[in-house]
Amino acid sequence: MSELVSLVTGASRGIGRAIALRLAARGHHVVVNFRSDEAAASQTLQAIVEAGGTGELAQADVSDRTQAKALVRAVKASKGRLDVLVNNAGVVHEELFFFTSVERFWEVMQTNLGGVVNVTKSAIPLLGKHKSGRVVNMASIAGLHGTTGLSAYATSKAAVIGLSKVLARELAASGVRVNVVAPGLVQSDMTDDLERPELHERALGKQPVPRMGTADEVAAVVEFLACDAPDYLTGNVVRVDGGSMIG
């Protein structure tokens, strides 16, 4: 069997890096996508190689349809196949909806939802080539229950969940399985950049597991869905949230 190939968008740091490392450890050739921080992406690739894995860098702004198409074409030209697609690239903007400009709202939507649309649309033929492709889309519990001050982010992630459920139905016959991972509060650069940390502390105090998650804990769930999940598992949203949404 040829070497399995995984494409992880937004893999230069945080959860994306952790996912890339786990997939590489499973023997996948990992395409490390990044938008602008080549130095950080290179660190991800270096960690993969030092651990005995293989991969390559792929610069592309997935919110741009042309660049997303070129990204998938490059994977096809380089490896001739794509077995796992992890749509992880995302941005967050923290501000009440009333104060959020329409322009900023759609910028977040274009990256978080548009990136998933752009890359997946181009990748479907490759993913279905061997009747065994896997797509894991990164969402958030904010997309399930809404979060004050994260209107654009929560809306984009809710849309990703809806799209994923549709794709799970539409791609099932081609052997492609589509699932979603919805993290809660996870220690990362994204959460470090959020304002009003007291709100996060209050939320953590209500969780059965009263702490932030780690990027590797989220990546472990992605690894399962990409590598170990049974063929019968598709269209699911797996929460990694310390039990914050129990009940």
ABEGO torsion letter per residue (X at the ends): XBBBBBBBBGAABEAAAAAAAAAAAAGBBBBBBBAABAAAAAAAAAAAAAAGBBBBBBBBBAABAAAAAAAAAAAAAAAGBBABBBBABBBBBBBBAAABBAAAAAAAAAAAAAAAAAAAAAAAAAAAAAGABBBBBBBBAAAAAEBBGAAAAAAAAAAAAAAAAAAAAAAAAAGBBBBBBBBBBBBBAAAAABBGAAAAAAAAAABABBBBBBAAAAAAAAAAAAAABBAABBGBBBBBAGGAABX
